[in-house]
Amino acid sequence: METQVMPRMAEMRVERRRNQVLRERFNAAETLLRPLLGTPESQNGAAFFRAMNRLHTAYPDLTPSEIEALVAAVVRSFQSRSGG
């Protein structure tokens, strides 16, 4: 008995992630916020407020919730890279 192997078709990947605008601005936001939030000691309430204010100035078209999400993502990035 002979087995036929069907050629595998390349699957089209559908983009399931949301907030593409935030994804596009993440690297720039990370660079912009590194002086404020780059070290674990500097991650406090006042620094978070200044970070949100700085992002709002740089990106006035983002909503407050988008700015908060972007700051949170940048902080998670810094924390995961520092091991803490």
Summary of the structure (lengths in Angstrom):
residues: 84
radius of gyration: 19.8
end to end distance: 58.6
largest distance: 73.1
contacts: 177
relative contact order: 0.17
helix: 64%
strand: 0%
